[in-house]
């Protein structure tokens, strides 16, 4: 059996090199940096597991820990209800911000795949033509995130009750079991979200369907080639570690360069203006220097992520097309890469 998930590693590299370098376009890199900034942060987040819980050693105090916890909860409840309008308003603004970011991130998924498919970046055209699909992807991610939050939150509540309110002598392995269940749920949620992003989004574009239709088209392919996708998942996990290390090194180099450059500039402003008594002007200039440094750092990191994200996404598109020719999102790219490989 041919393992496409192994062979496609080289093809994805060639396709990424041709897309980003032949010919080189600064505009393409800058637009893709903007797209990748949102793509890298728009997925379903997974929280940490349980930690720092020691059920075997209760606090060395004569006070019932349940009473202390109850008092704290009561104080917090009174504080929240006393400022209910402010709390609800803040939560509403935060929720709108998160939903807005997630919607842009969902839209950028289609912009990225369309750019790789056509080997040409048309930002506004791709964004406008896929708004409906982006909304369905957003709804799916919200539902998936709420499901994960509900399950893990429920398990955490049970674990908290076992620690603070359960009768003495409860089996400690229950906490371990709850942690394992939470870990499995988060792993499954992460896999579903990843496969939706990496395969179903492309399937939606090829078949011109919504998210449910995309999953219906992809699911038989996944079942029929599950070994290929298992190898793919392992390869992506390893690639993710390697890419994270390389990106971290590159980001550290950029951060060092920016830190030295803008640190010297900031020190000069501090010495010249603050020593002269112009604290207000000096403070404004220091703030501007900090903002410029932060903006350049974000842009630099996004540019560093462009080849990494392009490669990983090309890899998934190659695997999808090799496991089902009818769902191939990049037939022309595939043909060009493999023609060059055999000539």
Secondary structure as UniProt FT lines:
FT   HELIX           4..21
FT   TURN            22..24
FT   HELIX           26..39
FT   TURN            40..41
FT   HELIX           65..82
FT   HELIX           84..118
FT   HELIX           123..129
FT   HELIX           131..164
FT   TURN            168..169
FT   HELIX           173..195
FT   HELIX           196..200
FT   HELIX           201..207
FT   HELIX           211..224
FT   HELIX           226..269
FT   HELIX           270..274
FT   TURN            276..277
FT   HELIX           279..323
FT   HELIX           325..327
FT   HELIX           331..341
//
